[in-house]
């Protein structure tokens, strides 16, 4: 059976009659973009969280270097641990909310 190639970008009529959804690739485009949007949002949020966490660590080391005695260093460490835990909880929920919202909008085709 000979295969004909269309040079003008139009699907042959035989394919359109057997598989009408192949003639209109809009559904395929929205389906393929959903994972891309999902991963892009996840990476964007995760990298933003990582950047803020690294900045907190740099500030902690700077403050720790300025400590005069062990009591002040222990206080500095406790404050850093508390701030890190709070940021992780807050930022983690923001990341999951953004990804969930993006996933919901992508699955609805928006």
Secondary structure, DSSP 8 states (H G I E B T S, - for coil): ------SSS---HHHHHH-GGGS-THHHHHHHHHHHHHHHHHHHHHHHHHHHHHHHHHHHHHHHHT--SHHHHHHHHHHHHHHHHHHHHHHHHHHHHHHHHHHHHHHTT-
